[in-house]
C-alpha cells in the first residue's frame, strides 16, 4: 500500500476554506459520510469529484474504487474542522508524515480564517 497526499483534495479544501464553507464544531463520528452517502454522491458525481474529499490516495488501489481514497475531511458540501483533525491524528498514528503535514496546514488555514472573521 502506497499512500500519498492527494493534491487535488488539498486545493479543493483550501478553496472551500477561503469561501467560508467550513463547519467549525461537529461530531465527526456522525458527520463523516456513511457508505450510503458516499454511494449517493457517486451516483450524482464521478470518481474525480469523490476523490477531492479525501486527503490521501492509495496508489495501489483502482481509481474507481473507494479503497483508493483515504482520510476524508468533509461531508461533500463543507470542510469539517473535526474531520481534518481526525485525518491528522490518523496520519500521525500511521506514520504518514506528509498527510499529517497537509492536514496541519489546512487546520492553520481554517483557524486563521475563523480568527479573521471574528475580527470583522
C-alpha distances in whole Angstrom, upper triangle without the diagonal:
4,6,10,13,15,18,20,19,21,24,24,24,27,29,29,30,33,34,34,32,31,31,32,32,31,29,26,25,28,27,23,23,23,22,25,26,22,24,27,26,24,27,29,26,24,20,20,22,20,17,20,20,16,16,12,10,6,7,6,8,12,14,16,14,14,11,10,12,12,14,18,21,24,25,25,29,28,26,27,27,26,23,22,23,21,18,19,19,16,14,17,16,12,13,12,15,15,15,17,20,19,20,23,24,25,26,29,29,30,32,34,35,36,38,40,40,42,45,46
4,7,10,12,15,17,17,18,21,22,22,24,26,27,28,30,32,32,30,29,30,31,32,30,29,26,26,28,27,23,24,24,23,26,26,23,24,28,26,24,27,29,26,23,19,19,21,19,16,18,19,15,14,10,8,5,6,6,9,12,13,16,15,15,12,10,11,11,14,17,20,23,25,25,28,27,25,26,26,25,22,21,22,20,17,17,19,16,13,16,16,12,12,10,13,12,12,15,17,17,18,21,22,22,24,26,27,28,30,32,33,34,36,38,38,40,42,44
4,7,9,12,15,14,15,18,19,19,21,23,24,24,27,28,29,27,26,27,27,28,27,26,22,23,25,24,20,21,22,21,25,24,21,23,26,23,22,26,27,24,21,18,17,19,17,14,15,15,12,10,6,6,5,6,8,10,13,13,16,15,14,11,9,9,8,10,14,16,19,22,22,25,24,21,22,22,22,18,17,18,17,13,14,15,13,10,13,14,11,11,8,11,9,9,12,14,13,14,17,18,19,21,23,23,24,27,28,29,30,32,34,35,37,39,40
4,6,9,12,12,12,15,16,16,18,20,21,22,24,26,27,25,24,25,26,27,27,26,23,24,26,24,21,22,23,23,26,25,21,24,26,23,22,26,26,23,21,17,16,18,16,13,14,14,11,9,5,5,7,7,11,12,14,14,17,16,15,13,11,10,9,11,14,15,18,21,21,23,23,20,21,21,21,18,16,18,17,13,14,16,14,11,14,15,13,12,8,10,7,7,11,12,11,13,15,16,16,19,21,21,22,25,26,26,28,30,31,32,35,36,37
4,6,9,8,8,11,13,13,14,17,18,18,20,22,23,22,21,22,23,25,24,24,21,23,25,22,19,20,22,22,25,23,20,23,25,22,21,25,25,22,20,17,15,16,15,11,11,12,9,6,5,6,9,10,14,14,16,15,17,17,16,15,12,10,9,10,12,13,16,19,19,21,19,17,18,18,19,16,13,16,15,12,12,15,14,11,14,16,14,13,9,10,7,6,9,10,8,10,13,13,13,16,17,17,19,21,22,23,25,27,28,29,31,33,34
4,6,5,6,9,10,11,13,14,16,17,19,20,21,20,19,21,23,24,24,24,21,22,24,21,18,18,21,20,23,21,18,20,22,19,18,22,22,18,16,13,11,12,12,8,8,9,7,5,5,6,9,10,14,13,15,12,15,15,14,14,11,9,9,10,11,12,14,17,16,18,17,15,17,18,19,16,14,17,16,13,14,17,16,13,16,19,17,16,13,13,10,9,12,12,9,11,14,14,13,16,18,17,18,21,22,22,24,27,27,28,31,32,33
4,5,5,6,9,10,11,12,14,15,17,18,20,19,19,21,23,25,25,26,22,25,26,23,21,21,23,23,26,23,20,23,24,21,20,24,23,19,17,15,12,13,14,10,9,11,10,8,8,9,13,13,17,17,18,15,17,18,17,18,14,12,13,13,13,14,16,18,17,18,18,16,18,18,20,17,15,18,18,15,16,19,18,16,18,21,19,19,15,15,11,10,13,13,9,12,14,13,12,16,17,16,17,21,21,21,23,25,26,26,29,31,31
4,5,5,6,9,10,11,12,14,15,17,19,17,18,20,22,24,24,25,22,24,25,22,20,19,22,22,24,21,18,20,21,18,17,21,19,16,14,12,9,10,11,8,6,9,9,8,10,10,14,14,18,17,17,14,16,17,16,17,14,12,13,13,13,13,14,16,14,16,16,14,17,18,20,17,15,19,19,16,17,21,20,18,21,23,22,22,18,18,15,13,16,16,12,13,16,15,13,17,18,17,18,21,22,21,23,26,26,26,29,31,31
4,5,5,6,8,10,10,12,14,15,16,15,15,17,19,21,20,21,18,20,21,18,16,16,19,19,21,18,16,19,19,16,16,20,19,15,14,12,10,9,9,7,4,6,6,6,8,10,13,15,18,17,17,14,16,16,15,16,13,10,11,10,10,9,11,13,12,13,12,11,14,15,16,13,12,15,16,13,14,18,17,15,19,21,20,20,16,17,14,11,14,14,10,11,14,13,11,14,16,15,15,19,20,19,21,23,24,24,27,29,29
4,5,5,6,9,10,10,12,14,15,14,14,17,18,20,20,22,19,21,23,19,18,18,21,22,24,21,19,22,23,19,20,23,22,19,18,16,13,13,13,11,8,9,9,6,9,12,15,17,20,19,20,18,19,20,18,19,16,13,13,12,11,10,12,15,14,15,13,11,13,14,16,13,11,14,15,12,13,17,17,15,17,20,20,19,15,15,12,10,12,11,7,9,11,9,8,12,13,11,13,16,17,16,18,21,21,22,24,26,27
4,6,5,6,9,10,11,12,14,14,15,18,19,22,22,24,21,24,25,21,20,20,23,24,26,23,20,23,23,20,20,23,22,18,18,16,13,12,14,12,8,10,11,10,12,14,18,19,22,22,22,19,21,21,20,21,18,16,16,15,14,13,14,16,15,15,14,12,15,16,18,16,14,17,19,16,17,20,21,19,21,24,23,23,19,18,15,14,16,14,11,12,14,12,10,14,14,12,13,17,17,16,19,21,21,21,24,26,26
4,5,5,6,9,10,11,12,11,12,15,17,20,20,22,19,22,22,19,17,17,21,21,23,19,17,20,20,16,17,20,18,15,15,14,12,10,11,10,6,8,10,10,13,15,18,19,23,21,21,18,19,20,19,20,18,15,15,14,12,11,11,13,11,11,10,10,13,14,17,15,13,17,18,16,17,21,21,19,22,25,24,24,20,20,17,15,17,16,13,13,15,13,11,14,16,13,13,17,17,16,18,21,21,20,24,25,25
4,5,5,6,9,10,11,9,9,12,14,17,17,19,16,19,20,16,15,16,20,21,22,19,18,21,21,17,19,22,20,17,18,17,14,12,13,12,8,8,9,9,12,15,19,20,24,22,23,20,21,21,19,20,18,15,15,13,11,8,9,11,11,10,9,7,10,11,14,12,10,13,15,13,14,18,18,17,20,22,22,22,19,19,16,14,15,14,11,10,12,11,8,10,12,10,10,14,14,13,15,18,18,18,21,23,23
4,5,5,6,9,10,10,10,14,15,18,19,21,19,22,23,19,19,20,23,25,26,23,21,24,24,21,22,25,23,20,21,20,17,15,16,15,11,11,13,12,15,18,21,23,26,25,26,23,24,25,23,24,21,18,18,16,14,12,12,15,14,13,11,9,12,12,15,14,12,15,17,15,16,19,20,19,21,24,24,23,20,19,16,15,16,14,11,11,12,9,7,10,11,8,9,12,12,11,13,16,16,16,19,21,21
4,5,5,6,9,9,11,14,16,19,20,23,21,24,24,20,20,20,24,25,26,23,21,24,23,20,21,24,21,19,19,19,16,14,16,15,11,12,14,14,17,19,23,24,28,26,27,23,24,25,23,25,23,20,20,18,16,13,13,15,13,12,11,10,13,14,18,16,15,18,20,18,19,23,23,22,24,27,27,27,24,23,20,18,19,18,14,14,16,13,11,13,14,10,11,15,14,12,15,17,16,16,20,21,20
4,5,5,6,5,7,11,13,16,17,19,18,21,21,17,17,17,21,23,23,20,19,22,21,18,20,22,20,18,19,19,16,14,15,15,11,11,14,14,17,20,23,25,28,27,27,24,24,24,22,24,23,19,19,17,14,11,10,12,11,9,7,7,10,12,15,14,13,16,18,17,18,21,22,22,24,27,27,27,24,23,21,18,19,19,15,14,16,14,11,13,14,11,10,13,14,11,13,16,16,15,18,20,19
4,5,5,6,6,10,11,14,16,19,17,21,21,17,18,19,23,25,26,22,21,25,24,21,23,25,23,21,22,22,20,17,18,17,14,13,15,14,18,21,25,26,30,28,29,26,27,27,24,26,24,21,20,17,15,12,11,14,13,11,8,7,10,10,14,13,12,15,17,16,17,20,21,21,23,25,26,26,23,22,20,18,18,17,14,13,14,12,8,10,11,7,6,10,10,8,10,13,12,12,15,17,17
4,5,8,9,13,14,17,19,22,21,25,24,21,21,22,26,28,29,25,24,27,26,23,25,28,25,23,24,24,21,19,20,20,16,16,18,17,21,24,27,29,32,31,31,28,29,29,27,29,27,24,23,21,19,15,15,17,16,14,11,11,13,13,17,17,15,18,21,20,20,23,25,24,26,29,29,29,26,25,22,20,21,19,16,15,16,13,11,12,12,8,8,11,10,7,10,13,11,11,15,16,15
4,6,8,12,14,17,19,22,21,24,24,20,21,21,25,27,27,24,23,26,25,21,24,26,23,21,23,23,21,18,19,20,16,16,19,19,22,25,28,30,33,32,32,28,29,29,27,29,27,24,24,22,19,16,14,16,15,12,10,11,13,14,18,18,17,20,22,21,22,25,26,26,28,31,31,31,28,27,25,23,23,22,19,18,19,17,14,15,15,12,11,14,13,10,12,14,13,12,15,17,16
4,6,9,10,14,15,19,18,22,21,18,19,20,24,26,27,23,23,26,25,22,24,26,24,22,24,25,23,19,20,21,17,16,19,19,23,25,29,31,34,32,33,30,30,30,27,29,28,24,24,21,18,15,13,15,14,11,9,9,11,12,15,16,15,18,20,20,21,23,25,25,27,29,30,30,28,27,25,23,22,22,19,17,18,16,13,13,14,11,9,11,11,8,9,12,11,9,13,15,14
4,7,10,13,13,17,16,19,18,15,16,17,20,23,23,19,19,22,21,18,21,23,20,19,21,22,20,17,17,18,15,13,16,17,20,23,27,29,31,30,30,27,27,27,24,26,25,22,21,19,16,12,10,11,11,8,5,6,9,11,14,13,14,16,18,18,19,22,23,23,26,28,29,29,26,26,24,21,22,21,18,16,18,17,13,14,15,12,10,13,14,11,11,15,15,13,15,18,17
4,6,9,10,13,13,16,16,13,14,15,19,22,22,19,19,23,22,19,22,24,22,21,23,23,21,18,18,18,15,13,15,16,20,23,26,28,31,29,30,27,27,27,24,26,25,21,20,17,14,10,9,10,11,9,5,5,6,7,10,11,11,13,15,15,17,19,20,21,23,25,26,27,24,24,22,20,19,19,17,14,15,15,11,11,13,11,8,10,12,10,9,13,14,12,14,17,17
4,6,7,10,10,14,13,10,12,14,18,21,21,18,19,22,21,19,22,25,23,22,24,24,23,20,19,20,17,14,16,17,21,24,27,29,32,30,31,28,28,27,24,26,25,22,20,17,14,11,9,10,12,10,7,6,5,6,8,9,11,12,14,15,17,18,20,21,23,24,26,27,25,25,24,21,20,21,18,15,16,17,13,12,14,13,10,11,14,12,10,14,16,14,15,18,19
4,7,10,11,14,14,12,14,17,20,23,24,21,22,25,25,23,26,28,27,26,27,27,26,23,22,22,20,17,18,18,22,25,28,31,33,32,33,31,31,30,26,28,27,23,21,18,16,12,11,13,15,14,10,9,6,5,7,10,11,11,13,15,16,17,19,21,22,23,25,26,25,24,23,21,19,20,18,15,15,16,13,10,13,12,8,9,12,11,8,12,14,12,13,16,17
4,7,9,12,12,10,13,16,19,22,23,21,22,25,25,23,26,29,27,27,28,28,27,24,23,23,21,18,19,20,23,26,29,32,34,32,33,32,31,30,26,28,28,24,22,18,16,13,12,13,16,15,12,11,7,7,7,10,11,11,13,15,16,17,19,21,22,23,25,26,25,25,25,22,20,21,20,16,17,18,15,13,15,15,12,12,15,14,12,14,17,15,15,19,20
4,6,9,8,7,10,13,15,19,20,17,19,22,22,21,24,26,25,25,26,26,26,23,21,22,20,17,18,19,22,25,27,30,32,30,31,30,29,27,24,25,26,22,20,17,14,12,11,11,15,14,11,10,7,8,6,9,11,11,12,14,16,16,18,20,21,22,24,26,24,25,25,21,20,22,21,17,18,19,16,14,18,18,14,15,18,17,15,18,21,19,19,23,24
4,5,6,6,8,12,14,17,18,17,18,21,21,21,24,26,26,25,27,26,26,24,21,22,21,17,18,19,22,24,26,30,31,29,30,29,29,26,23,24,25,21,19,16,14,12,12,12,16,16,14,13,9,10,7,9,12,11,11,14,16,15,16,19,20,20,22,25,24,25,25,22,20,22,21,18,19,21,18,16,20,20,17,18,21,21,18,21,24,22,22,26,27
4,5,5,5,9,11,15,16,14,15,19,19,18,21,23,23,23,24,23,23,21,18,19,18,14,14,15,18,21,22,26,27,25,27,26,25,23,19,20,21,18,15,12,10,9,9,10,13,14,12,11,7,9,6,6,9,9,8,10,13,13,13,16,18,18,19,22,21,22,22,18,17,20,19,15,17,19,16,15,18,19,16,17,21,20,19,22,24,23,24,27,28
4,6,6,9,10,13,15,14,15,18,19,19,21,23,24,24,25,23,24,22,19,20,20,16,16,17,19,21,22,26,27,25,26,26,25,22,19,19,21,18,16,13,11,11,12,11,15,16,15,14,11,12,9,9,12,12,9,12,15,14,13,17,18,18,19,22,21,23,24,20,19,22,21,18,20,22,19,18,22,22,20,21,25,24,22,25,28,27,27,31,32
4,6,8,9,12,13,12,14,17,17,17,20,22,22,22,24,23,24,22,19,20,20,16,17,19,21,23,24,28,29,26,27,26,25,23,19,21,22,19,17,15,13,13,11,10,14,15,14,14,11,13,11,10,14,14,12,15,18,17,17,20,22,21,23,25,24,26,26,23,22,25,23,20,22,24,21,20,23,24,20,22,25,24,23,26,28,26,27,31,31
4,6,9,12,13,11,12,16,15,15,18,20,20,20,21,21,21,19,16,18,17,13,14,16,19,21,23,26,28,25,26,25,23,22,18,20,21,17,16,14,11,10,8,7,10,11,10,10,8,11,9,8,12,13,12,13,17,17,17,19,21,21,23,25,23,25,24,21,21,23,21,18,20,21,18,17,21,21,18,20,23,21,20,23,25,24,25,28,29
4,6,10,11,9,10,13,14,13,16,18,18,18,19,18,19,17,14,15,15,11,11,14,16,18,19,23,24,21,22,21,20,18,14,16,17,14,12,10,7,8,7,6,10,12,11,11,9,11,10,7,11,12,10,11,15,15,14,16,19,19,20,22,21,22,22,18,18,21,19,16,19,20,17,17,21,21,18,20,23,22,22,25,27,25,27,30,31
4,7,8,6,6,10,10,10,12,14,15,15,16,15,17,15,11,13,14,10,11,14,16,17,19,22,23,20,21,19,18,16,12,15,16,13,13,12,8,10,8,6,8,11,12,12,11,14,13,10,14,16,13,14,17,18,17,19,22,22,22,24,22,24,24,20,21,23,21,18,21,23,19,20,23,23,20,23,26,24,24,27,29,27,29,32,33
4,5,5,6,9,10,11,12,14,16,16,17,16,19,17,13,15,16,13,14,17,18,19,20,23,23,20,20,20,18,15,12,14,16,14,14,13,11,13,12,9,11,14,15,16,15,18,16,13,17,18,16,16,20,20,18,20,23,23,23,25,24,26,26,22,23,26,24,21,24,26,23,23,27,26,24,27,30,28,28,31,33,31,33,36,36
4,5,5,6,9,10,10,12,15,15,15,14,17,16,12,14,16,14,14,17,18,18,18,21,21,18,18,17,15,12,9,12,14,13,13,14,12,15,14,12,13,16,18,18,18,21,19,16,19,21,18,18,21,22,19,21,24,24,23,26,24,27,26,23,24,27,25,23,26,28,25,25,29,29,27,29,32,31,30,34,35,34,36,39,39
4,5,5,6,9,10,11,13,14,15,15,18,16,13,16,18,16,17,20,21,21,21,24,24,20,20,19,16,14,12,15,17,16,17,17,15,17,15,12,13,16,18,19,19,22,21,18,21,23,21,21,24,25,23,25,28,27,27,30,28,30,29,26,27,30,27,25,29,30,27,28,31,30,28,31,34,32,31,35,36,34,36,40,39
4,5,5,6,9,10,11,12,14,14,16,14,11,14,15,13,14,18,19,20,21,24,24,21,20,19,16,15,12,16,17,15,16,16,13,14,12,9,9,12,14,16,16,19,19,16,19,21,19,19,23,24,22,24,27,27,26,29,27,29,28,24,26,28,25,23,26,27,24,25,28,27,25,28,30,28,28,32,33,31,33,36,36
4,5,5,6,9,10,10,11,11,13,11,8,11,13,10,12,15,16,16,18,20,21,17,17,15,13,11,9,12,14,12,13,14,11,13,11,9,9,12,14,15,16,19,19,15,18,20,18,17,21,22,20,22,25,25,24,27,24,27,25,22,24,26,23,21,25,26,23,24,27,26,24,27,30,28,28,32,33,31,33,37,36
4,5,5,6,9,10,10,11,14,12,10,13,15,14,15,19,19,18,19,21,21,18,16,15,12,11,10,13,15,14,16,17,14,17,15,13,12,15,18,19,20,23,22,19,22,24,22,21,25,26,24,25,28,28,27,29,27,30,28,25,27,29,26,25,28,29,26,28,31,30,28,31,33,31,32,35,36,35,37,40,39
4,5,5,7,9,11,12,15,13,11,14,16,14,16,20,21,21,22,24,25,21,20,18,15,14,13,17,18,16,18,19,16,18,15,12,11,13,16,18,19,23,23,20,22,25,23,23,26,28,26,27,30,30,30,32,30,32,30,27,29,31,28,26,29,30,27,28,31,30,28,31,33,31,31,35,35,33,36,39,38
4,5,5,6,8,9,11,9,7,11,12,11,14,17,19,18,20,22,23,20,18,16,13,13,12,16,16,14,16,17,14,15,13,10,8,10,14,16,17,21,21,18,20,23,22,21,24,26,24,25,28,29,28,30,27,29,27,24,26,28,25,23,27,27,23,25,28,26,25,28,30,28,28,32,32,31,33,36,35
4,5,5,5,7,10,8,7,10,12,12,14,17,18,17,19,20,21,17,15,13,10,11,10,14,14,13,16,17,15,17,15,13,10,14,17,18,20,23,23,20,22,25,23,22,25,27,25,25,29,29,28,30,27,29,27,24,27,28,25,24,28,28,25,27,30,28,27,30,32,30,31,34,35,33,36,39,38
4,6,7,10,13,11,10,14,16,15,18,21,22,21,22,23,24,20,18,16,13,13,13,17,18,17,20,21,18,20,18,15,13,15,19,21,23,26,26,23,25,28,26,25,29,30,28,29,33,33,31,34,31,33,31,28,30,32,29,28,31,31,28,30,33,31,30,33,35,33,33,37,37,36,38,41,40
4,7,10,12,10,10,14,15,15,17,21,22,21,23,24,26,22,20,17,15,16,16,19,19,18,20,21,18,19,17,15,11,13,17,19,21,25,26,23,24,28,27,25,29,31,29,29,33,34,33,34,31,33,31,28,30,31,28,27,31,30,27,29,32,29,28,32,33,30,31,35,35,33,36,38,37
4,7,8,6,7,11,11,12,15,18,19,18,21,21,23,20,18,15,12,14,14,17,17,15,18,19,17,18,16,14,11,13,16,18,20,24,25,21,23,26,25,23,27,29,27,27,31,32,30,32,29,30,28,25,28,29,25,25,28,27,24,27,29,27,26,30,31,29,30,33,33,32,35,37,36
4,5,5,6,9,10,12,14,17,17,16,18,18,20,16,14,11,9,11,12,15,14,13,17,18,16,18,17,15,12,15,18,19,21,25,25,22,23,26,25,23,26,28,26,26,30,30,29,30,27,29,26,24,26,27,24,24,28,27,24,27,29,27,27,31,32,30,31,35,35,33,36,39,38
4,5,5,6,9,10,11,14,14,12,14,14,16,13,11,7,6,8,9,12,10,10,13,15,14,16,16,15,13,16,18,18,21,23,24,20,21,24,23,20,23,26,23,23,27,27,25,27,23,25,23,21,24,25,22,22,25,25,23,25,28,26,26,30,31,29,31,34,34,33,36,39,38
4,5,5,7,9,11,13,13,12,14,14,17,14,12,9,9,11,12,14,12,11,14,16,14,16,15,16,13,15,17,17,20,22,24,20,20,23,23,20,22,25,23,22,26,27,25,26,23,24,21,19,22,23,20,20,24,23,21,24,26,24,24,28,29,27,29,32,32,31,34,36,36
4,5,5,7,10,13,14,13,16,17,19,17,15,12,11,13,12,15,13,11,14,15,13,14,13,12,9,11,13,14,17,20,21,18,18,22,21,19,22,24,23,22,26,27,26,27,23,25,22,19,22,23,19,19,23,22,19,22,24,22,22,25,26,24,26,29,29,28,31,34,33
4,5,6,8,11,12,12,14,16,17,14,14,11,10,10,9,12,11,9,11,12,10,12,11,11,8,11,13,14,16,19,19,16,16,20,19,17,20,22,20,20,24,25,23,25,21,23,21,18,21,22,19,18,22,21,19,21,24,22,22,25,27,25,26,30,30,29,32,34,34
4,5,6,8,9,8,11,12,15,12,12,9,9,10,9,11,9,6,9,10,9,11,11,12,10,13,14,14,16,18,19,15,15,19,18,15,18,20,18,17,21,22,21,22,18,20,17,15,18,19,16,16,19,19,17,20,22,21,21,24,26,24,26,29,29,29,32,34,34
4,6,8,9,10,14,15,18,16,16,12,13,14,12,14,12,9,11,11,9,10,10,11,9,11,12,11,14,16,17,14,14,17,17,14,17,20,18,18,21,23,21,22,19,20,17,14,17,17,14,14,17,17,14,17,19,18,17,21,22,21,23,26,26,26,28,31,30
4,7,9,11,14,16,19,16,17,14,14,14,12,13,12,9,9,8,6,6,6,8,7,9,9,9,11,13,14,11,11,14,14,12,14,17,16,16,19,21,20,21,18,19,17,14,16,17,14,12,16,16,13,15,18,17,16,19,21,20,21,24,25,24,27,29,29
4,6,8,11,13,16,14,15,13,14,13,10,11,9,6,6,5,4,6,8,10,10,13,12,11,12,14,14,10,10,13,12,9,12,15,13,12,16,17,16,17,14,16,14,11,13,15,12,11,15,15,13,15,18,17,17,20,22,21,22,25,26,26,28,31,31
4,7,10,13,16,15,16,15,16,15,13,13,11,8,6,5,6,7,10,13,13,15,14,11,13,13,14,10,9,12,11,8,10,13,12,10,13,15,14,15,11,12,10,7,10,11,8,8,11,12,10,13,15,15,15,18,20,20,21,24,25,25,28,30,31
4,7,9,12,12,14,12,15,14,12,11,8,6,5,6,8,10,13,16,16,18,18,15,16,17,17,13,12,14,13,9,11,14,12,10,13,15,13,13,10,12,9,7,10,12,10,10,14,14,14,16,18,18,19,22,23,23,25,27,29,29,31,33,34
4,6,9,8,10,9,12,11,10,9,6,5,6,9,11,13,16,18,17,20,20,18,19,20,20,17,15,18,16,13,15,17,14,12,16,17,14,15,12,14,12,10,14,15,13,14,17,18,17,20,22,22,22,25,27,27,28,31,32,32,35,37,37
4,5,5,9,9,12,10,10,7,5,6,7,10,13,16,18,20,20,23,23,21,22,23,22,19,18,20,18,15,16,18,15,13,16,17,14,14,12,15,13,12,15,17,16,17,20,21,20,23,25,25,26,28,30,30,32,34,35,36,38,40,41
4,5,8,8,12,11,12,10,7,9,11,14,16,19,21,23,22,25,25,24,25,26,26,22,21,23,21,18,19,21,18,16,19,20,17,17,14,17,15,14,18,19,18,19,22,23,22,25,27,27,28,31,32,32,34,36,37,38,40,42,43
4,7,9,12,11,12,9,7,11,12,16,18,21,23,25,24,27,28,26,27,28,28,24,23,25,23,20,22,23,19,18,21,21,17,18,16,19,18,17,20,22,21,22,25,26,25,28,30,30,31,34,35,35,37,39,41,41,43,45,46
4,6,8,7,8,6,4,8,11,14,16,19,21,22,21,25,26,24,25,27,26,22,22,24,22,19,21,22,19,18,21,21,18,19,17,20,19,17,21,23,21,22,25,26,25,27,30,30,30,33,35,34,36,39,40,40,42,44,45
4,5,6,8,8,6,10,13,16,17,21,22,22,21,25,26,25,26,28,28,24,24,27,24,21,24,25,22,21,25,25,22,23,20,23,22,20,23,25,23,24,27,28,27,29,32,31,31,35,36,36,37,40,41,41,43,45,46
4,6,8,9,6,8,12,15,16,19,20,20,18,22,23,23,24,26,26,23,23,25,24,21,23,25,22,21,25,25,22,23,20,23,21,19,22,24,21,22,26,26,24,27,30,29,29,32,34,33,34,37,38,38,41,43,43
4,7,9,8,9,13,16,16,19,19,19,17,21,23,23,24,27,27,23,23,26,24,22,25,26,23,23,27,27,24,26,23,25,23,21,25,26,24,24,28,28,26,28,31,30,30,33,35,34,35,38,39,38,41,43,43
4,5,6,8,11,14,14,18,18,18,17,21,22,22,23,26,25,21,22,25,22,20,23,24,21,21,24,24,22,24,21,24,23,20,23,25,23,23,27,27,25,28,31,30,29,33,35,34,35,38,39,38,41,43,43
4,5,6,8,11,11,15,15,15,15,18,20,19,20,22,21,18,19,21,19,16,20,21,18,18,22,21,19,22,19,22,21,18,21,23,21,20,24,25,23,25,28,27,27,30,32,31,32,35,36,35,38,40,41
4,6,7,11,12,16,17,18,17,21,22,21,21,23,22,18,19,21,18,16,19,20,16,16,20,19,17,19,17,20,19,17,19,22,20,20,23,25,23,25,28,28,27,30,33,32,33,36,37,37,39,42,42
4,7,10,12,15,17,18,17,21,21,20,21,23,22,18,18,21,18,15,18,19,16,16,19,19,17,18,15,18,17,15,18,20,18,18,22,23,21,24,26,26,26,29,31,30,32,35,36,36,38,40,41
4,7,8,11,13,14,14,17,18,16,17,19,18,15,15,17,15,12,15,17,14,13,17,18,16,17,14,17,15,13,15,18,15,15,19,20,18,20,23,23,22,25,27,27,28,31,32,32,34,37,37
4,6,9,12,14,14,18,17,15,15,17,16,12,12,14,12,9,12,13,10,10,14,14,12,14,11,14,13,10,12,15,13,12,16,17,16,18,21,21,21,23,25,25,26,29,30,30,32,35,36
4,6,10,12,13,16,15,12,12,13,12,8,8,10,8,5,8,10,8,8,12,12,12,13,11,13,12,9,10,13,11,10,13,15,13,14,18,18,17,20,22,22,23,25,27,27,29,32,33
4,6,8,10,12,11,9,9,11,11,7,8,10,9,7,10,12,11,11,15,16,15,17,15,16,15,11,13,15,13,11,14,15,13,14,18,17,16,19,21,21,21,24,26,25,27,30,31
4,7,9,11,9,6,6,8,8,4,5,8,8,7,10,12,12,12,15,17,17,18,16,17,15,12,12,14,12,9,12,13,10,11,14,14,12,15,18,17,17,20,22,21,23,26,27
4,6,7,6,4,5,8,9,6,8,11,11,10,13,15,15,16,19,20,21,22,20,21,19,15,16,18,15,12,15,16,12,13,16,15,13,16,18,17,17,21,22,21,23,26,26
4,5,6,7,7,11,11,9,11,14,14,14,17,18,18,19,22,23,23,25,23,24,23,19,20,21,18,16,19,19,16,16,20,18,16,19,21,19,19,23,24,22,24,27,27
4,6,8,10,14,14,12,14,17,16,16,19,21,20,21,24,25,25,26,24,25,23,20,21,22,19,17,20,20,17,18,21,19,17,20,22,20,20,24,25,23,26,28,28
4,7,9,13,15,13,14,17,18,17,20,22,22,23,26,27,27,29,26,27,25,21,22,23,20,18,21,20,16,17,20,18,16,19,21,18,18,22,22,20,23,26,25
4,6,9,12,10,11,15,15,15,17,20,20,21,23,25,26,27,24,24,23,19,20,21,17,15,17,17,13,14,17,14,12,15,17,14,15,18,19,17,19,22,22
4,6,9,7,8,11,12,12,14,16,17,18,20,22,22,23,21,21,19,16,16,17,14,12,14,13,10,10,13,12,9,12,15,13,13,16,18,16,19,21,22
4,5,5,6,9,10,11,12,14,15,17,19,20,21,22,20,21,20,16,16,17,15,12,13,14,11,10,13,13,10,12,15,14,13,16,18,17,18,21,22
4,5,5,6,9,10,11,12,14,15,17,18,20,21,19,19,18,15,14,15,13,10,11,12,9,7,10,10,7,9,12,12,11,14,16,16,17,20,21
4,5,5,6,9,10,10,12,14,15,16,18,20,18,19,19,15,14,16,15,11,12,14,11,9,13,14,11,12,16,15,14,17,19,19,19,23,24
4,5,5,6,9,10,11,12,14,15,17,18,16,17,17,13,13,15,13,10,12,14,11,10,14,14,12,14,17,17,16,19,21,21,22,25,26
4,5,5,6,9,10,10,12,14,15,16,14,14,14,10,9,11,9,6,8,10,7,7,11,11,10,12,15,15,15,17,20,20,21,24,25
4,5,5,6,9,10,11,12,14,15,14,14,14,11,9,11,11,7,8,11,9,7,11,13,11,12,15,16,16,18,20,21,21,24,26
4,5,5,6,8,10,11,12,14,13,14,15,11,10,13,13,9,11,14,12,11,15,16,14,16,19,20,19,21,24,24,25,27,29
4,5,5,6,9,10,11,12,10,11,12,8,7,10,10,7,9,12,11,11,14,15,14,16,19,20,20,22,24,25,26,28,30
4,6,5,6,9,10,10,9,9,10,7,5,8,8,5,7,10,10,9,12,14,14,15,18,19,19,21,23,24,25,27,29
4,5,5,6,9,10,10,11,12,10,7,11,12,9,10,13,13,12,15,17,17,17,20,22,21,23,26,26,27,29,31
4,5,5,6,9,8,10,12,9,8,12,13,10,12,15,15,15,18,20,19,20,23,24,24,26,28,29,30,32,34
4,5,5,6,5,7,8,6,5,9,10,9,11,13,14,14,17,18,19,20,22,24,24,26,28,29,30,32,34
4,5,5,6,7,9,8,6,9,11,10,11,14,15,15,17,19,19,20,22,24,25,26,28,30,30,32,35
4,6,8,10,13,11,9,13,15,13,14,18,18,18,20,22,22,23,26,27,27,29,31,32,33,35,37
4,6,9,11,10,10,13,15,14,15,18,19,19,21,24,24,25,27,29,29,31,33,34,35,37,39
4,6,9,9,8,11,13,13,14,17,18,19,20,23,23,24,26,28,29,30,32,34,35,37,39
4,6,5,6,9,10,11,12,14,16,17,19,20,21,23,24,26,27,29,30,32,33,35,37
4,5,5,6,9,10,10,12,14,15,16,18,20,21,22,24,26,27,28,30,31,33,35
4,5,5,6,9,10,11,12,14,15,17,18,20,21,23,24,26,27,29,30,32,34
4,5,5,6,9,10,11,12,14,15,16,18,20,21,23,24,26,27,29,31,32
4,6,5,6,9,10,11,12,14,15,16,18,20,21,22,24,26,27,29,31
4,5,5,6,9,10,11,12,14,15,16,18,20,21,23,24,26,27,29
4,5,5,6,9,10,11,12,14,15,17,19,20,21,23,25,26,28
4,5,5,6,9,10,10,12,14,15,16,18,20,21,23,25,26
4,5,5,6,9,10,10,12,14,15,16,18,20,21,23,25
4,5,5,6,9,10,11,12,14,15,16,18,20,21,23
4,5,5,6,9,10,10,12,14,15,16,18,20,21
4,5,5,6,8,10,10,12,14,15,17,18,20
4,5,5,6,8,10,10,12,14,15,17,19
4,5,5,6,9,10,11,12,14,16,17
4,6,5,6,9,10,11,12,15,16
4,5,5,6,9,10,11,13,15
4,5,5,6,9,10,11,13
4,5,5,6,9,10,11
4,6,5,6,9,10
4,5,5,7,9
4,5,5,7
4,5,5
4,6
4
